[in-house]
Amino acid sequence: MRVVIINPNTDQVFTERIGRGAAAVAAAGTEIECFSAPGAPPFIENYKDEALCAPGMIALGEEWAERADAFVIACTCDPNLNLLRELTDKPVLGAGECSMLLALTLGHRFSILQVTAHSVPMKRDLVRKYGLEPRLASVVAIDENGNEEMEEKLYRAGTMAVERDGAEVLALGCAGLGGLDSRLSARLGVPVVDGVTASVKMAEALVSAGYKTGKKGGYAAREG
């Protein structure tokens, strides 16, 4: 099984980190290919960034359409997710959607931890698009001006989401935070979901079960 992961930005360090994290959780026999979208912005933070990364994502989708068994968009904003689903009948998973769907199986209400305050409205819009607002406790941004390491900033934001907002599950709001999920879960005492891990495992499940993308935008049409 070959899973192609598309990082919508051009940060190669970010891409390599995502690839290593995906390979670490992939099942035996799953081959991970991870690429940055050519010509994309260095970071996906707003709607303009989402538009600018589309040509590179399309190019990768078309290049790997016949050779990949599934695709993962390694950005929790799920940029151009439906666009890529139009290019192929292979499963195409978004790290944001998968992290939220997995969170729903682990508790009544979930919160999302964002790394910038600017991205909070975009994530709320995404939750609304997926129809998950009734299960959302909050979207909490870290303190961008603090001097703590990223784990400490996320811990502070996670504590607020759990104690103030009543979240039973937390989803990491950036695909580059893999590895922090297990440490934060141990410290906070609640499940913490990493979007790349969730999407890779869901991709493996869909491919193993023989599911294909429905050409009206879903992925529920099964072979046979």
N, C-alpha and C positions, 0 to 999 in steps of 0.2 A: 504494500500500500504506500502510495506517495502523496504526502500532504504538502502543498505549496503555501507558504506563509508570505503574505504581502504586507510589509511595513509601509504605510502610505507616506512616510516622510523620508528624507535623505540622510538622516543621521546614521552613519554606518556602525558606530559603536552601539547605538540603540538596536540596530538590526541584528548585530552579532549576539547581543545579550538575549534578545527574543529567541533567536535560533537555538542558543544553548539551553534556554529554559524549556523550549518546546521539545528538544531532543531528550531532555532529562525525564520528561513525563510520558513520552511516547512509548507505546507498546513495542515489544520485540517484533521486528518485521516491518515497522512503520518507518519510512524514509522521510526525513524533513528537509525541505528546500526553503530557504528564507531569503527574501530579496527586498531591497528598498525600491520604491517606485521612482523610476528615472524622471528627473526634471521636477520633482515635487518640492514643496517647502521643507525647511529643516525641522519644523514642528507643526502639528495639526492642532490649532487652538480655536479657529473660528470658521465661519462658513466660506470665506474666501479661500482659506487653506484647503478645505474640502474640495472646492471646485478646481483648484490648481493641481491637486494630486491625481485627478481623474484620468488625464491622458496616459500617465505612466502606469496607473493601475490597469487600464484597459489593455495597454501593450503587454503587460505581464500575463493578464488573463488570457489573451489571445495566443501568446507564445506557448503557454502551458496547457491550453484547453484540452489537447488530446493526450498529453502525457501525465497529467495530474489526476488523482482519484478524488481529491477534495481540495478546496481552497480555504484559507483562514485570513481574514483581514485583521491584522494585529494593531488595532486602534479601537479603544472602547467608545469612540464616537461613531463607529461603524460607517465611515465615509464611503459613499458610492456602493453600498452593499447590494441594493437591488439592481444597480447598473451591472455589476459583475454577474449577478444571477441571470441576467438576460443573455450573457455570452456563452453559457454552458449549462448542461443538465447535470453536471457534477455538483455535489453539495458545496455551498459557499457559506461559511460561518463568520459572523462578526463577533469580535471579542466582547463587545458591550452587550449584545443581545444574549450571548451564551452565558456570560457571568450573571446576568439578571435572572435568566431562566433557571440556572442551577441554584441560585440563591433562593428561589421560590420553593425548592424542594427541601430546604434546610431550616426553614423557620417561617413564622407568620409574616414578619415585616423585615425589609432590608433597607440598608442605607448604602450610598455610594460615596467613596472618598476620592475627591478630586485634588489634583496638584496645583490648579490655578483657580482663583475665584472667577476669572473671566469665562471659564468653561462650564460653570454651574448652570446657567440658563440653557445652554445647548444640551446638557445631559438631562435636564428636566424635560425638554422638548422630546428627547429620544424616549424617555420613559413613557411620556404621554402617547407618542406614536405607537409604542408596543402595547398600549392598553394596560400598563402595570401600575398606574398611579394608586389604586386602592391598596396595594401591598408595599408602597414606598414609604419608609419612615422619614427619610431626609436625603439631601445631597449636601455634603459638607466639604468645604475646601480647607486645605491645610493652611497654616500661618506661613505665608510666603516670605515674610520678613524675619522670621525667627532664625536663630543661630543653630538650632538642633540639626542633627542628621535627619535624613528623610524618614527613617524608621520612627524616630521620636516624634516628628511632626505628624505622621500618620497615626501614631499611637494616641496622641492628644486629640486628633480629630475623631478617631474611632471611639475613644472614651466618651466624647460629647455625643456621638450618634447613639451609643448604647445607653448611657445614663440619662441624657436629656430627651432623646427622641424615641427611645424604646425599640431600637433596632435589635433584632435577634441574629441577623446575618449581615456581614459587610462585604461589599464588592469593591475591588480596587479600580479606580477610575482612570488608570493609565496602563497600557500594555507593557511598559518597561519596568513595572514594579514586581515582576515575578521573583520569587524567593523570599519576599517579605511577608507573603500570605501566611505561611506556617508559623513564623515567629510572632507576628501580630496576633494570630489566633490563640497561641499559647499564652500571650500576655493579657489579652482582653477577655478570654474565656468564651468567645463566640466564634462560629465559623467565618473565615475570611476567604473569599473567592478571587482567584486570579483569572483574568479573562482569557489569557493565552492557554493556560492549562485547561480551562473549561471548554474552549473551542476546539482544541486538539482532540480531547477525549470524545467530544460530541461528534467531530468529524470521523473519528475511527468507528464510532458506533453506527453512524449513518451508512458509511461505506460497507461495513461488515454486514449490515442488515439489507443492503441492496437498494437503499433509497436514492432517488434522483430528485433534482430540483424541478418543481412544477413550473411550467413556462409562463404562468400568470403571476409569478413572483414568490411563490412559496417553495417548499421542498418536501411535499408530502406524497408525491406520486411514486409508488413502489414498483420495481420491476416485476413482471409476471402477474 
